[in-house]
Amino acid sequence: MWNKLKISLWFLKSVNRYGEPIYVPENTTKEEENQLKEQKMFY
């Protein structure tokens, strides 16, 4: 399963944050999906 993990170039600084998965229902609009992600990011 591909989780869209992106690995930056070796000379760039990055922050990787790990936590519980964010489950988004299939029939969710892009706007609703972004709202769910934002809620979980700052929780």
Stockholm file with secondary structure:
# STOCKHOLM 1.0

chainA/1-43         MWNKLKISLWFLKSVNRYGEPIYVPENTTKEEENQLKEQKMFY
#=GR chainA/1-43 SS CCCCCCCCCTTSCCCCCCCSCCCCCTTCCHHHHHHHHHHHHTC
#=GC SS_cons        CCCCCCCCCTTSCCCCCCCSCCCCCTTCCHHHHHHHHHHHHTC
//
